[in-house]
Structure formats: C-alpha cells, structure tokens
Amino acid sequence: MRTEPLPTGSLRRLAVLRALKLGDLLCAVPVMRALRAGLPEARITLVALPWARDLVERFDAYLDDFLELPGFPGLPEQAPDVHALPATLAAAHERDFDLVLQLHGSGEVTNLLALLLGGRRTAGFYRPGAYCPDADTFVPYPDDEPEPVRLLRLVEALGFPLAGAELEFPVREADRQELESLPELRAVDRTPYAVVHPGARSARPWSTEGFAAVADGLARRGLSVVLTGSDDERGATAAVASTMHAPVVDLAGRTSLGSLAALLDGARLVVCNDTGVSHLAAALRVPSVVMFTTSDARRWAPLDVDRHRRVQAALAQTDDVLRAADEALSVA
C-alpha cells in the first residue's frame, strides 16, 4: 500500500466502477463525496449497470458522466452482453481517464475489468495472495467493516480527505409530485404511516406471516401501513396484505425510485429485509427495522444503530420486531 498520496493536481478525469444494485451504490456515495471534496474541478464518471443512469443526474454534486456497462463475464448482477462490451471499452478509452477506481468488491473479477477501462492509473482492492495490479494504489480488501467504511479505506489510502461515512439521497420536488399523484395514497394523506417492504433481491426474505403480524402491530400503534415492492414483488406484498387484519395500501409496482424515496421520506418507520430500501431509509434518516436472514449484518446494517435497528430473522418473534420498532420510533 502506498505511503504517499496521489498527486491530485494531475487527476482531472476519474472513473468509479460500481456495477451493482441500489443499496450497493448508495454505500459508495461517501466515496463520491470524498472524491468531489478532494477534486472539485475533476470530471467524475460512474461506470455502472444501465438502471443507474439516472443517479448521475440525481447526484450531480458528485458525478458528471455515466458510462453504461453491459455486464461482464463473471459478474452475476446482469448477464453480460459481450457484443456490446467492446464499444463500452472504446468509450472508456476515449474519455482518457487519469484514474479508475475499482469499487466493485475484492477484485477477483473486477480488477481485470477496471484495467480494461484504460486509465493511466488504476486503484482498488485485492485479496492478499491474489493478483495485485499495482502495489501503490491497491489495498487489501477489508472483510470486517461496514460497507461504506470499507469503501472509504481505498480513498483514504490514496490520500483523499474523507467527508463522512453517512449515506444520502436527494429527494426532489418532482419526486414528491409523482408520489402525490398516486390515488392509492389518499388513504394515508396527513396520517402517520409506516412503510413495510417484504421483498428482497439478494437476501432470503423474512416470512409473509412475520411481516403481516408486524404490520398489524404497527396499525395498533396508530400508524397507517403502506406496502412497497417492485413489479416482481407484487406477489409478496399481496400475500402480506391478504394475511393482515388491518387495512393496508399496497404500492408494489406503482413507484419509481424517486417516488419511493419521497414515500420513505415522509414515513415514521420502515420495516424491511436487508435490501436496497434499507440503505435508502438510512440515506434519508428515516427510522427502520431491518430483518437479516442470510446476509451479514456487520457489513450491511446501517451505521446509525439507534435510528436503524437490526433483527436476526431466524430467531425473531413478532414481539421482538415490534420492540425494535418502538425503539427506532423513539429516536425519531
């Protein structure tokens, strides 16, 4: 690992490789913030999956450009379009990056991809004992820290000033207007409400019966309950709604990322699995209870342990989750 910082005066064009889903990208926002603080005039390009294009506009304080990655062999998040990959690499070379940051994990697959982007320098993580592209700019992958802190270890080693590890997500007026246009929400206008998100993309979700019982418990506490999920998760939210006794509003498949953020921003509480909604709630500083089934809470739980409560789902009873909800609500 290097002992001297990079000469920031020579860094005018940067690429950040993070071709993952919502929660993973939100965990990288503290790195983007640190890069902008250290390089206020640099042009910073996000290299990510197609869905993330809109994040460049939303995070325009930190990001200037987007380069769409059509997947890559060995990465599970999206089937690679190998015919489109040469054009992506050519577009990267045209940008003539001074530095490419590999923020996509430990590097067994993505260090090669980062090098293929053609930067003058490449930095990232590597597993001790595995291939290290550059001993001056690559650091050992830390296995025992929360994800935002883990990512910051790289830019810290490169000499960038850190600007906090907290997440953020800008909610815009257009997001609020889109949310207000949903007729289903008339039932919770001006009423304190909780958002329950029973789906999960990367982790095994907690049980339908568990979410339904917790949602009923929140209703008994005077909160309206709104269920959220993607189109693919409509079955999960419908199952929770049909198991509940209290009235519920089901918005699965009805919200964009922006209107979902606006919905969470107005909530008193979010109850969810370890998924992107957990990180979105953390970014918006909305109290939450996060159910952990198969994922590592030490790595993925929000950093604020008072506002955001973690529950090991395998051992959890309804009363345990509601107790955690009461504790989170007391911080609000």
Secondary structure, DSSP 4 states (H G I P E B T S, - for coil): --SS---GGG--EEEEE----HHHHHHTHHHHHHHHHH-TT-EEEEEE-GGGHHHHHHTTTT--EEEE----TT-TTS---TTTHHHHHHHHHHHT-SEEEE-SSSSTTHHHHHHHTT-SEEEEEE-TTS--S-TTTEEEPPSSS-HHHHHHHHHHHTTPPP--S-------HHHHHHHHT-GGGGGGTTS-EEEEE---SSSPPPPHHHHHHHHHHHHHTT-EEEE---GGGHHHHHHHHHH-SS--EE-TTT--HHHHHHHHHT-SEEEEESSHHHHHHHHHT--EEEEESSS-HHHHS-S-TTTEEEEEGGG--HHHHHHHHHHHHHH-
